Structures are given as structure tokens and as C-alpha cells.
């Protein structure tokens, strides 16, 4: 599995992300995900998303 960490996100904001992994210098097909953060009253927060053997940790 792979771990991707995203930090310094703005509260109450949506982000569109593409994630590409490399195996033996060959890139994978990009995986597109949407990340939405909660408002300031919910800090600190994090969530873990498992998507086709990809783990995304948002802090």
C-alpha cells in the first residue's frame, strides 16, 4: 500500500487531487479524489481514506 499525507489545508475548503504511483519507473493511471475539510470548530481533525490499495491521510 501507499501512504500520502496532505497538510496545511484551509478549513471548510474542497480540494480536487490526482494521485499517481510509480512502480519500476512506470507511472500508474492517476486516481482522482476529492477532499473536503471541516470548519475551524472541528480542529484538530484527520481522516483516513482507503481507495484501491491507496491510503490517504489528511491532517
MOPAC internal coordinates of N, CA, C and O (Angstrom, degrees):
PM7 1SCF
backbone

  N    0.0000 0     0.00 0     0.00 0    0    0    0
  C    1.4585 1     0.00 0     0.00 0    1    0    0
  C    1.5216 1   109.61 1     0.00 0    2    1    0
  O    1.2310 1   120.84 1   -14.43 1    3    2    1
  N    1.3116 1   116.00 1   165.57 1    3    2    1
  C    1.4583 1   122.57 1  -179.49 1    5    3    2
  C    1.5233 1   108.73 1  -122.41 1    6    5    3
  O    1.2310 1   120.38 1   -32.47 1    7    6    5
  N    1.3043 1   116.87 1   147.53 1    7    6    5
  C    1.4587 1   121.92 1   178.03 1    9    7    6
  C    1.5226 1   108.79 1  -119.88 1   10    9    7
  O    1.2310 1   120.97 1   -52.23 1   11   10    9
  N    1.3237 1   115.76 1   127.77 1   11   10    9
  C    1.4580 1   122.17 1   176.77 1   13   11   10
  C    1.5177 1   107.22 1  -120.19 1   14   13   11
  O    1.2310 1   120.38 1   -50.31 1   15   14   13
  N    1.3250 1   116.87 1   129.69 1   15   14   13
  C    1.4619 1   121.47 1   178.92 1   17   15   14
  C    1.5239 1   109.43 1  -112.00 1   18   17   15
  O    1.2310 1   121.12 1   -49.64 1   19   18   17
  N    1.3239 1   115.46 1   130.36 1   19   18   17
  C    1.4575 1   121.40 1   175.76 1   21   19   18
  C    1.5249 1   106.88 1  -118.65 1   22   21   19
  O    1.2310 1   120.38 1   -53.89 1   23   22   21
  N    1.3237 1   116.87 1   126.11 1   23   22   21
  C    1.4631 1   120.59 1  -179.63 1   25   23   22
  C    1.5186 1   110.10 1  -129.94 1   26   25   23
  O    1.2310 1   121.04 1    -4.29 1   27   26   25
  N    1.3287 1   115.62 1   175.71 1   27   26   25
  C    1.4746 1   123.07 1   178.24 1   29   27   26
  C    1.5218 1   111.99 1    59.38 1   30   29   27
  O    1.2310 1   120.67 1  -138.94 1   31   30   29
  N    1.3233 1   116.32 1    41.06 1   31   30   29
  C    1.4577 1   120.12 1   177.89 1   33   31   30
  C    1.5231 1   110.04 1   -86.98 1   34   33   31
  O    1.2310 1   120.81 1   -28.53 1   35   34   33
  N    1.3125 1   116.06 1   151.47 1   35   34   33
  C    1.4528 1   122.24 1   178.74 1   37   35   34
  C    1.5257 1   109.57 1   -84.98 1   38   37   35
  O    1.2310 1   119.81 1   -42.08 1   39   38   37
  N    1.3485 1   117.97 1   137.92 1   39   38   37
  C    1.4710 1   119.97 1   178.49 1   41   39   38
  C    1.5273 1   112.09 1   -61.37 1   42   41   39
  O    1.2310 1   121.06 1   -30.02 1   43   42   41
  N    1.3254 1   115.59 1   149.98 1   43   42   41
  C    1.4654 1   123.25 1   176.15 1   45   43   42
  C    1.5301 1   111.91 1    53.20 1   46   45   43
  O    1.2310 1   120.80 1  -132.51 1   47   46   45
  N    1.3280 1   116.07 1    47.49 1   47   46   45
  C    1.4620 1   121.78 1  -178.38 1   49   47   46
  C    1.5231 1   109.52 1  -134.21 1   50   49   47
  O    1.2310 1   120.38 1   -33.32 1   51   50   49
  N    1.3197 1   116.88 1   146.68 1   51   50   49
  C    1.4608 1   122.15 1   176.51 1   53   51   50
  C    1.5216 1   109.69 1  -106.90 1   54   53   51
  O    1.2310 1   120.92 1   -38.43 1   55   54   53
  N    1.3304 1   115.84 1   141.57 1   55   54   53
  C    1.4616 1   122.18 1   179.88 1   57   55   54
  C    1.5212 1   108.71 1  -128.23 1   58   57   55
  O    1.2310 1   120.37 1   -40.70 1   59   58   57
  N    1.3241 1   116.89 1   139.30 1   59   58   57
  C    1.4592 1   122.54 1   171.52 1   61   59   58
  C    1.5237 1   107.43 1  -104.47 1   62   61   59
  O    1.2310 1   120.41 1   -54.89 1   63   62   61
  N    1.3259 1   116.83 1   125.11 1   63   62   61
  C    1.4673 1   121.30 1  -174.05 1   65   63   62
  C    1.5211 1   109.96 1  -126.18 1   66   65   63
  O    1.2310 1   120.77 1   -32.55 1   67   66   65
  N    1.3118 1   116.13 1   147.45 1   67   66   65
  C    1.4595 1   120.99 1   169.01 1   69   67   66
  C    1.5201 1   107.40 1  -120.33 1   70   69   67
  O    1.2310 1   120.87 1   -42.15 1   71   70   69
  N    1.3202 1   115.95 1   137.85 1   71   70   69
  C    1.4628 1   122.17 1  -177.01 1   73   71   70
  C    1.5176 1   108.35 1  -122.81 1   74   73   71
  O    1.2310 1   120.55 1   -52.80 1   75   74   73
  N    1.3204 1   116.54 1   127.20 1   75   74   73
  C    1.4634 1   122.34 1   178.14 1   77   75   74
  C    1.5179 1   108.67 1  -125.10 1   78   77   75
  O    1.2310 1   120.28 1   -49.00 1   79   78   77
  N    1.3132 1   117.07 1   131.00 1   79   78   77
  C    1.4634 1   121.21 1   176.11 1   81   79   78
  C    1.5236 1   109.18 1  -105.54 1   82   81   79
  O    1.2310 1   121.15 1   -19.77 1   83   82   81
  N    1.3250 1   115.41 1   160.23 1   83   82   81
  C    1.4591 1   120.90 1  -179.65 1   85   83   82
  C    1.5198 1   109.66 1  -123.97 1   86   85   83
  O    1.2310 1   120.38 1   -46.50 1   87   86   85
  N    1.3110 1   116.87 1   133.50 1   87   86   85
  C    1.4566 1   123.22 1   175.63 1   89   87   86
  C    1.5231 1   107.45 1  -131.34 1   90   89   87
  O    1.2310 1   120.56 1   -61.85 1   91   90   89
  N    1.3178 1   116.54 1   118.15 1   91   90   89
  C    1.4701 1   121.55 1  -177.82 1   93   91   90
  C    1.5291 1   110.76 1    53.48 1   94   93   91
  O    1.2310 1   121.03 1  -135.87 1   95   94   93
  N    1.3378 1   115.64 1    44.13 1   95   94   93
  C    1.4664 1   123.61 1   178.47 1   97   95   94
  C    1.5277 1   114.25 1    66.15 1   98   97   95
  O    1.2310 1   120.17 1  -167.81 1   99   98   97
  N    1.3186 1   117.28 1    12.19 1   99   98   97
  C    1.4642 1   120.85 1   177.47 1  101   99   98
  C    1.5314 1   108.95 1  -107.42 1  102  101   99
  O    1.2310 1   119.88 1   -58.07 1  103  102  101
  N    1.3257 1   117.84 1   121.93 1  103  102  101
  C    1.4645 1   119.38 1  -179.62 1  105  103  102
  C    1.5220 1   112.03 1   -74.86 1  106  105  103
  O    1.2310 1   121.07 1   -30.72 1  107  106  105
  N    1.3286 1   115.56 1   149.28 1  107  106  105
  C    1.4537 1   120.80 1   175.61 1  109  107  106
  C    1.5264 1   109.29 1   -83.87 1  110  109  107
  O    1.2310 1   121.29 1    -7.71 1  111  110  109
  N    1.3125 1   115.14 1   172.29 1  111  110  109
  C    1.4597 1   119.91 1   171.35 1  113  111  110
  C    1.5300 1   106.82 1   -69.06 1  114  113  111
  O    1.2310 1   119.26 1   -47.86 1  115  114  113
  N    1.3227 1   119.02 1   132.14 1  115  114  113
  C    1.4734 1   119.90 1  -178.40 1  117  115  114
  C    1.5235 1   112.24 1   -60.49 1  118  117  115
  O    1.2310 1   120.96 1   -38.20 1  119  118  117
  N    1.3195 1   115.76 1   141.80 1  119  118  117
  C    1.4547 1   122.59 1   172.87 1  121  119  118
  C    1.5187 1   107.38 1  -104.30 1  122  121  119
  O    1.2310 1   120.47 1   -50.45 1  123  122  121
  N    1.3158 1   116.70 1   129.55 1  123  122  121
  C    1.4592 1   120.61 1  -177.56 1  125  123  122
  C    1.5199 1   109.06 1  -104.75 1  126  125  123
  O    1.2310 1   121.07 1   -50.11 1  127  126  125
  N    1.3202 1   115.56 1   129.89 1  127  126  125
  C    1.4580 1   120.99 1  -179.63 1  129  127  126
  C    1.5224 1   108.83 1  -133.12 1  130  129  127
  O    1.2310 1   120.93 1   -24.41 1  131  130  129
  N    1.3154 1   115.82 1   155.59 1  131  130  129
  C    1.4599 1   122.14 1   174.30 1  133  131  130
  C    1.5210 1   107.77 1  -114.82 1  134  133  131
  O    1.2310 1   120.58 1   -47.84 1  135  134  133
  N    1.3156 1   116.50 1   132.16 1  135  134  133
  C    1.4618 1   122.54 1   179.95 1  137  135  134
  C    1.5162 1   107.61 1  -119.91 1  138  137  135
  O    1.2310 1   120.53 1   -51.00 1  139  138  137
  N    1.3304 1   116.59 1   129.00 1  139  138  137
  C    1.4643 1   121.15 1   176.62 1  141  139  138
  C    1.5182 1   108.64 1  -123.11 1  142  141  139
  O    1.2310 1   120.62 1   -47.73 1  143  142  141
  N    1.3211 1   116.43 1   132.27 1  143  142  141
  C    1.4596 1   120.50 1   178.40 1  145  143  142
  C    1.5208 1   109.61 1   -97.61 1  146  145  143
  O    1.2310 1   121.22 1   -23.22 1  147  146  145
  N    1.3178 1   115.27 1   156.78 1  147  146  145
  C    1.4564 1   121.23 1   179.14 1  149  147  146
  C    1.5239 1   109.47 1   -88.88 1  150  149  147
  O    1.2310 1   120.71 1    -3.25 1  151  150  149
  N    1.3376 1   116.25 1   176.75 1  151  150  149
  C    1.4574 1   121.14 1   179.95 1  153  151  150
  C    1.5119 1   112.46 1   -73.58 1  154  153  151
  O    1.2310 1   120.95 1    -6.86 1  155  154  153
  N    1.3260 1   115.79 1   173.14 1  155  154  153
  C    1.4606 1   122.04 1  -175.66 1  157  155  154
  C    1.5228 1   112.78 1   -59.99 1  158  157  155
  O    1.2310 1   119.98 1   149.60 1  159  158  157
  N    1.3271 1   117.65 1   -30.40 1  159  158  157
  C    1.4520 1   119.89 1  -176.61 1  161  159  158
  C    1.5250 1   112.38 1   -66.87 1  162  161  159
  O    1.2310 1   119.69 1   167.75 1  163  162  161
  N    1.3187 1   118.20 1   -12.25 1  163  162  161
  C    1.4598 1   121.77 1  -178.11 1  165  163  162
  C    1.5220 1   112.83 1   -98.65 1  166  165  163
  O    1.2310 1   118.86 1  -178.90 1  167  166  165
  N    1.3332 1   119.78 1     1.10 1  167  166  165
  C    1.4644 1   121.51 1   179.57 1  169  167  166
  C    1.5141 1   109.74 1   -72.89 1  170  169  167
  O    1.2310 1   117.99 1   -31.41 1  171  170  169
  N    1.3175 1   121.43 1   148.59 1  171  170  169
  C    1.4636 1   124.33 1    -9.60 1  173  171  170
  C    1.5286 1   111.00 1   -75.85 1  174  173  171
  O    1.2310 1   119.94 1   -27.42 1  175  174  173
  N    1.2986 1   117.72 1   152.58 1  175  174  173
  C    1.4607 1   120.75 1  -179.88 1  177  175  174
  C    1.5184 1   109.79 1  -145.16 1  178  177  175
  O    1.2310 1   121.48 1   -20.22 1  179  178  177
  N    1.2962 1   114.78 1   159.78 1  179  178  177
  C    1.4547 1   120.49 1   172.80 1  181  179  178
  C    1.5189 1   107.44 1  -160.02 1  182  181  179
  O    1.2310 1   120.53 1   -20.29 1  183  182  181
  N    1.2914 1   116.59 1   159.71 1  183  182  181
  C    1.4481 1   120.04 1   169.75 1  185  183  182
  C    1.5133 1   109.38 1  -148.31 1  186  185  183
  O    1.2310 1   121.45 1   -22.82 1  187  186  185
  N    1.3030 1   114.83 1   157.18 1  187  186  185
  C    1.4556 1   122.10 1  -176.95 1  189  187  186
  C    1.5196 1   107.59 1  -120.54 1  190  189  187
  O    1.2310 1   120.96 1   -55.21 1  191  190  189
  N    1.3116 1   115.77 1   124.79 1  191  190  189
  C    1.4580 1   121.39 1  -177.46 1  193  191  190
  C    1.5171 1   109.21 1  -117.75 1  194  193  191
  O    1.2310 1   120.91 1   -55.70 1  195  194  193
  N    1.3158 1   115.87 1   124.30 1  195  194  193
  C    1.4581 1   119.80 1   175.57 1  197  195  194
  C    1.5206 1   107.64 1  -103.19 1  198  197  195
  O    1.2310 1   120.71 1   -57.15 1  199  198  197
  N    1.3262 1   116.26 1   122.85 1  199  198  197
  C    1.4583 1   120.84 1  -176.89 1  201  199  198
  C    1.5155 1   108.55 1  -139.66 1  202  201  199
  O    1.2310 1   120.41 1   -77.14 1  203  202  201
  N    1.3101 1   116.82 1   102.86 1  203  202  201
  C    1.4611 1   122.93 1   178.52 1  205  203  202
  C    1.5314 1   111.06 1    51.03 1  206  205  203
  O    1.2310 1   120.97 1  -121.81 1  207  206  205
  N    1.3199 1   115.76 1    58.19 1  207  206  205
  C    1.4648 1   124.02 1   178.16 1  209  207  206
  C    1.5258 1   112.69 1    67.54 1  210  209  207
  O    1.2310 1   119.95 1  -166.72 1  211  210  209
  N    1.3071 1   117.71 1    13.28 1  211  210  209
  C    1.4624 1   121.86 1   176.80 1  213  211  210
  C    1.5203 1   107.91 1  -109.25 1  214  213  211
  O    1.2310 1   120.41 1   -53.42 1  215  214  213
  N    1.3133 1   116.82 1   126.58 1  215  214  213
  C    1.4493 1   121.04 1   178.22 1  217  215  214
  C    1.5218 1   108.53 1  -106.42 1  218  217  215
  O    1.2310 1   120.48 1   -54.51 1  219  218  217
  N    1.3136 1   116.68 1   125.49 1  219  218  217
  C    1.4568 1   122.08 1  -179.61 1  221  219  218
  C    1.5204 1   108.00 1  -114.78 1  222  221  219
  O    1.2310 1   120.23 1   -59.81 1  223  222  221
  N    1.3140 1   117.16 1   120.19 1  223  222  221
  C    1.4577 1   122.69 1   178.72 1  225  223  222
  C    1.5136 1   108.11 1  -110.28 1  226  225  223
  O    1.2310 1   120.71 1   -58.71 1  227  226  225
  N    1.3130 1   116.25 1   121.29 1  227  226  225
  C    1.4563 1   121.35 1  -179.23 1  229  227  226
  C    1.5131 1   108.48 1  -112.25 1  230  229  227
  O    1.2310 1   120.35 1   -55.69 1  231  230  229
  N    1.3231 1   116.95 1   124.31 1  231  230  229
  C    1.4651 1   123.05 1  -179.86 1  233  231  230
  C    1.5228 1   109.36 1  -112.62 1  234  233  231
  O    1.2310 1   120.10 1   180.00 1  235  234  233

